[in-house]
Amino acid sequence: MVLALALSLAGSMVEANRQIEIHALQSQLLQEQSTFAVQVGTLTNLSAPSQIATKAGALHLVDPSSVTQVPSTSLDAPLPLPKFSGYALATSRTLR
């Protein structure tokens, strides 16, 4: 009888320790999920159109003055090299 009581008590202690470990792991999981959600929110804000436009303006990127439609062509035939009219001065990004 004493042996059965001791085994029962030992089993209860092991089970209690497992429950404590599970609770600790659940708390850690919730903390990690919260941190992840904050990081996702921060990165989502960085990719907002207003942020992109602000950063593009800081890099001196502007809306194009004209847009040329490229005609469709078959993907089976190789395309000729493009012909450019005029030129643009190359400036280093560090000098802008």
C-alpha positions in Angstrom: 0.0 0.0 0.0 2.8 2.4 0.9 4.5 1.5 -2.4 1.4 2.3 -4.4 1.0 5.6 -2.6 4.6 6.5 -3.3 4.3 5.6 -7.0 1.1 7.6 -7.3 2.8 10.6 -5.6 5.8 10.3 -7.9 3.6 10.1 -11.0 1.6 13.1 -9.9 4.9 15.1 -9.4 6.1 14.1 -12.9 2.8 15.1 -14.4 2.8 18.4 -12.6 6.3 19.1 -13.9 5.2 18.4 -17.4 2.2 20.8 -17.0 4.6 23.5 -15.8 6.9 22.9 -18.8 3.9 23.1 -21.2 2.7 26.3 -19.6 6.2 27.8 -20.0 6.4 26.8 -23.6 3.0 28.2 -24.3 4.0 31.5 -22.8 7.2 31.6 -24.8 5.2 30.8 -28.0 2.8 33.7 -27.3 5.7 36.0 -26.8 7.4 34.9 -30.1 4.1 35.3 -32.0 3.7 38.8 -30.6 7.2 39.8 -31.6 6.6 38.3 -35.1 3.4 40.3 -35.4 5.2 43.5 -34.5 7.9 42.8 -37.0 5.4 42.1 -39.8 3.6 45.4 -39.0 6.9 47.3 -39.1 7.9 45.8 -42.5 4.4 46.3 -43.9 4.6 50.0 -43.0 8.0 50.3 -44.8 6.4 49.0 -48.0 3.5 51.4 -48.0 3.1 53.4 -51.2 3.7 56.7 -49.3 7.0 55.4 -47.9 8.1 54.2 -51.4 7.3 57.5 -52.9 9.2 59.4 -50.2 12.3 57.2 -50.7 12.0 57.5 -54.5 12.0 61.3 -54.2 15.0 61.2 -51.9 16.8 59.2 -54.6 15.8 61.9 -57.2 13.5 59.4 -59.0 10.7 61.2 -60.7 7.7 60.4 -62.8 8.6 59.8 -66.5 7.9 62.7 -68.9 6.7 60.2 -71.5 6.0 56.5 -71.8 6.6 54.5 -75.0 4.4 51.5 -75.6 6.6 48.5 -76.7 4.8 46.5 -79.4 4.1 42.8 -78.8 6.3 40.3 -80.6 6.6 36.5 -80.8 8.8 35.0 -78.1 10.2 32.5 -80.7 12.1 35.2 -82.7 15.2 37.0 -81.3 14.7 40.7 -80.8 17.0 43.3 -82.4 19.1 45.5 -80.2 17.3 48.7 -79.1 18.1 52.0 -80.7 18.5 55.0 -78.5 18.1 58.6 -79.4 20.3 61.0 -77.5 22.3 60.2 -74.4 22.4 60.7 -70.7 25.3 61.7 -68.6 26.4 59.0 -66.1 26.7 60.4 -62.6 27.8 58.5 -59.6 25.1 57.9 -56.9 27.5 59.2 -54.3 27.6 62.6 -56.1 23.8 63.1 -56.3 
